[in-house]
Amino acid sequence: MPRADAQRNLDALLAAAKQEFAAHGVDVNVRAIAARAGVGTATLYRHFPLRSDLISAVFRREIDDCAAEAPALAASHDPDEALELWLRRYTEFVATKQGLAAALHSGDPAYSALPAYFEQHLGPALQALLQSAEDAGVVSADVHPVELLGAVANLCVPFPGGNDDSRPFRMVALLLDGLRYGARK
């Protein structure tokens, strides 16, 4: 377990990197990340010797945060609403990570473990929500969570020549309507 100050620095670096990556892409100067985090570049390099280490850590943190929301939503909302809210959260995650996605699909072996991490954490989170919604009769049966994650990700690909930030959410809402079609209600 890291010391409290080391954990604060790590958390600050991950939050700063997330913001800088979203604003300027994953090739942003590490000095900007360190400055936003309020630490020196030596601290950044101590935690993340390679840029790919930092990108992977940000991606894992985002996956963990997204997965953690599924049980919280399931506990506080009916199954249909919990699924819808979580798919919106996942859409936000995917739609704002286009720079990360490009790095992850670059073929760099530093990212080779991330697809499995993604599936191992987000697949079960979504499966639990889907099962509850299916049991409640609000979505069709036999929806595979990893296929649905991929479908949502594909709907978040930017439209050529367009910069409509609401488009992925509208497309995912249509997909969700399709999942609801034919449910036994």
C-alpha positions, 0 to 999 in steps of 0.5 A: 500500500503506497504512503498517503502522499504517494497515493495523493500524487498518483491520484492527482497524476491520473486525474490530470492525465485524464483531463489533458488526454481529453483536451489535447490527446495522448501525445500531450507534453508530460510537463503539462500533466505534471503541472496540472497535478501539482507535482514535478516531472520526476514524480510523474516518471517515478510512477509512470516511466513510460507514456504507455504506463500512464495511458494504461493506468488512466484507461484502467482507472476509467474502466474500474470507475465505470464498472463500479457504477453498475452495482450502485445503479442497480441498487438505487434504480429499477432494472430498466433505468439502471441499465439505461443510466449505465449505458449512458455512463459507458457511452460517455466513457467511450465517446470521450476516449477516442485518443486513448482508443487510438493508442490502444489499437496502435499495436504497441505491446504495452497495451496488449493486456488491456482488452482482456482487462476491459472485458473482465471488468465491464463484461460482468458489470453489464451482464448483471444489469442485463440479467436484472433487466431481462428478469424484469422483462424489459429487455430481450433475452440472450444479449451478450454483454461483450457484444453490446459493449462493442456495439456501443463502442462502434456507435461512438465512432465520430461521424465523418465531418461531424462534431455532434457530441450528442450523436453517440447518446442518441444512437445508443438510445436507439440501440436500447430501444431495440433491446427493449423491443419484444421484451415480455413486459 
